[in-house]
Amino acid sequence: MSRASSSHICKHNVFLSFRGEDTRRNFVSHLYNALDLRGIRTFKDDKRLEIEKSISDEFLKAIQEARFAVVIFSKSYASSRWCLEELAHIIKFKNELKRITEKVESLRIPNDYYFKDDLVDYSNIFKRMQSLKILIVGNGTFSSNCAITFLPSSLRFIEWQGYPSISLPESFEPLQLVVLCLCESRLVELWPISKKLSNLKHLNLSKSLGLTNPPNFGDMPILETLDLEGCVNLEEVHPSLGHCRKLTYLSLYGCRKLKKLPKFVCMDSLEDLNLSECTRLEEFPEICGDMRRLSILYLGSPRIRSLPPSLSGLRDRELHLDDCEILECIPDTIRNLSNVTISGCNKLATLPNSLFESQLLKSLKIYRCSRLVKLPVSLGVQKNLRLLEIDGCENLKKLPSSIQMKSLQKLKISNSPKLDTFPEIEGDMHCLTLLTLKSTGIREVPSSIGNLSGLKSLHLEGCEDLVSLPDSLCNLMNLQCLTLNGSKKLENFQDLIFLMLKIKE
């Protein structure tokens, strides 16, 4: 209840509009008490008022006389005729007293809060919010066939999942806009005409399936992040992209119709570039300027034959090559990497020594590279490598003859049937806890495996050519799991296991 009873409504500072007993007991109750403690007279209707068929004159007077109105949206709010009438009167009286919507600076409408088209004039509501700076709209809020014809030019932050129109309103002047996130929208283009976005730093149009006309990035001089992931009908991007000097993050992941990228002329701030699943991209963009800050590169296109030597900016960072089916080599100018993942590069026969010269490599994963025959000798002495994983390299025959990787924690080699020899273990490798040699052509395990004092799991299943195991396995006092199923030629394992169990007792 407010300070006055419902039979005698006096003037209040704040009018609360809401619906639902849960809302009343929780958020509204806390808000009312907080305002009351500060001496702010607040009107909160009692439980009997909504029983009436229409809003009484006394109730309308409470709305009209209050200096401010706070509308608390809930899932049931829009389904109440009473609440909608109440909201309509709040907006009506706003024009007379210059309050409410013109003072609203932030508006958030949660997911699945659905407005019926015949009940709401969207553009008229936004026209009344000339001070609006932050607009957050959840998915499923507006009908997919409605048109947004007006947005306040005061906006600085827009996050609207599932934006329902094919473009932003022409009347919207985004000079103050800093963040624009319209993921999963129905956009075909941002605007039908050019607009200056002098303050825009973050643009996210990801999964906008209808986007075909990319914006002019020359209108966004301080753009820092650009996310166009999943824009499956985007065939090109504006040439001005290559001149985004402030851009640090660029994702074109899953842009499956994209065939060409412009020259990267002035992109010296770029740190993270994602071109995964760009299945029609025919060549890597030409790099004309300095890209020394580039630290993460994801590339996935079956049509790319080579990487430019100028791609030397990758230092102490990550390289991910996925399904680059005709890529024949990695330039030796690419070095100083910490994480490398190579998958489905079927023409790649070897890896350059330059990848291993710096001793910075921490993770190396190689999957489904059918032409890969051997790995460089320098791999065997990587001091900082923690994970080495090889799977599905059907023609891999040779690893370094010996390995001395003191930081290695996991070594996993699977489905590489032509690999018949495992390297000798040299030096201290006590960090290695997992060794997998599943479905390989390994014939014997070197006795130096007994030096792996920290080994907990050893998996040798599917090694059909494995004949024997060394007695040095008895030295592995921390071994907890040994799998040998499918190793049909193995002869001495029963006696060895018995001996290992006896030693552990």
ABEGO torsion letter per residue (X at the ends): XBABBAABBBBBABBBBBBEAAAAABAAAAAAAAAAAAGBBBBBBBAAAAABABBBAAAAAAAAABABBBBBBBAAAAABAAAAAAAAAAAAAAAAAGBEAAABABBBBBBGBBBBAAABBAAAAAAABAABABBBBBBGABBAABBBABBBAABABBBBBGBABABBBAABBAAABABBBBBGBABABABABBBBBAABABBBABGBAABABBBBAAABAABABBBABGBAABABBBAAAAABAABABBBABGBAABABBBBBABAAABABBBABGBAABABBBBBABBAAABABBBBBBAABABBBAABAABBGBBBBBBGBAABABBBAABBGBABBBBBGBAABABBBAAAAAAGABABBBBBGBAABABBBAAAAABAABABBBBBGBAABABBBABBBBAABABBBBBGBAABABBBBBBEBAAABABBBBBGBABABBBAAAAABAABABBBABGBAABABBBAAAAABAABABBBABGBAABAAAAAAAAAAAAAAX
